[in-house]
């Protein structure tokens, strides 16, 4: 079954929606009656942690050594967004 739910209601009923997803229902989250997201289960056969770690390692290969994630290029000398 396809269930449409507004964002506020989804926040209040999140546990219940998770149970519906695990049962096989499709949950579509809406804002102002427009679909914006879908809640769906992760395939039970997939072992997500190793897959995630592989993707992270692969993505890290393209980052030069010594690079940080400080994002200082987005901020001025006062720490305010540019």
C-alpha positions as CSV (number, residue, x, y, z in Angstrom):
1,X,0.0,0.0,0.0
2,X,1.2,3.5,-0.7
3,X,0.9,5.9,2.3
4,X,1.1,9.7,1.9
5,X,2.0,11.6,5.0
6,X,2.9,15.2,5.7
7,X,6.3,16.1,7.2
8,X,4.9,17.1,10.6
9,X,2.9,13.9,10.9
10,X,5.8,11.8,9.8
11,X,8.0,13.2,12.6
12,X,5.3,12.4,15.1
13,X,4.6,8.9,13.8
14,X,8.2,7.9,12.7
15,X,8.3,4.6,14.6
16,X,4.9,3.6,13.2
17,X,6.0,4.5,9.7
18,X,9.2,2.4,10.0
19,X,7.0,-0.6,10.9
20,X,4.8,0.0,7.9
21,X,7.9,0.2,5.7
22,X,9.2,-3.1,7.1
23,X,5.8,-4.6,6.3
24,X,6.2,-3.6,2.7
25,X,4.2,-0.4,2.5
26,X,5.6,2.6,0.5
27,X,5.7,5.8,2.5
28,X,5.8,9.1,0.6
29,X,6.5,12.1,2.7
30,X,4.9,15.3,1.5
31,X,5.3,19.0,2.2
32,X,2.3,21.2,1.4
33,X,0.7,18.1,-0.3
34,X,3.7,17.7,-2.7
35,X,5.8,14.5,-2.5
36,X,9.4,15.3,-1.4
37,X,10.8,12.0,-0.1
38,X,10.2,8.3,0.0
39,X,10.9,6.1,3.1
40,X,12.0,2.6,2.1
41,X,13.8,-0.3,3.6
42,X,17.4,-1.3,3.0
43,X,17.5,-4.6,1.2
44,X,17.8,-7.4,3.8
45,X,20.4,-9.2,1.8
46,X,22.7,-6.2,1.7
47,X,25.4,-6.0,4.4
48,X,25.5,-2.2,4.5
49,X,28.5,-1.5,6.7
50,X,31.1,-3.1,4.5
51,X,29.5,-1.5,1.4
52,X,29.6,1.9,3.1
53,X,33.2,1.5,4.1
54,X,34.2,0.5,0.6
55,X,32.4,3.6,-0.9
56,X,34.1,5.9,1.7
57,X,37.5,4.4,0.9
58,X,37.0,4.8,-2.8
59,X,35.9,8.4,-2.4
60,X,38.8,9.2,-0.2
61,X,41.3,8.2,-3.0
62,X,40.4,11.4,-4.9
63,X,41.2,13.7,-2.0
64,X,44.8,15.0,-1.9
65,X,46.8,14.0,1.2
66,X,46.7,16.5,4.0
67,X,43.3,17.9,3.0
68,X,41.1,18.8,5.9
69,X,37.3,19.2,6.1
70,X,37.5,22.6,7.9
71,X,35.6,24.3,5.0
72,X,37.6,27.4,5.8
73,X,37.2,28.6,2.2
74,X,33.5,29.2,2.9
75,X,34.2,31.6,5.7
76,X,35.9,35.0,6.1
77,X,38.5,36.0,8.7
78,X,35.7,36.6,11.2
79,X,34.2,33.2,10.8
80,X,31.2,34.5,8.9
81,X,30.0,32.9,5.7
82,X,31.3,34.5,2.5
